[in-house]
Amino acid sequence: MKITASTGDRITVLELDGNLTIGTADETFSAAIERQIDAGRADIVLDLERVGVVDSTGLGSLVRSHHRCVQSGGGLRLANLNFHVWELFQAAQIAGVIPIFENLQAALKDAEEC
C-alpha cells in the first residue's frame, strides 16, 4: 500500500493506494495514522478512491484509527469509497461510526466546519 499525505492548516488528507487488508492495515496504514497524531495532526481525511479491497483487519484498523483521532482531539473522515467497499461498510455498520462522504471536497468541508 502506498500512502500520500497532504497537509493543510489543520487537516491532513491521506490518499491510500492499494488494499487495506491484513499486513498493510496493521503495518503501513496504522503507522501513517500514528505519525500524523504524533505530529499533532489528528484531523484526518482518508481518500479511499484507489482502495479496491478492505478486509476485517482493515475495518478494525479504521475503527481504531477513528477512536485514536477522536481521543487526540480530532476526527477521521472517509471519502471516495468504491461500491464494494461502501457495501462492506454498510454491512459492518461502519457508516454509523466513522463519517463517510461521497467525495473529498465534502469531507474537507465537514472537517473545516468542526
Disulfide bonds with the S-S distance in Angstrom:
none
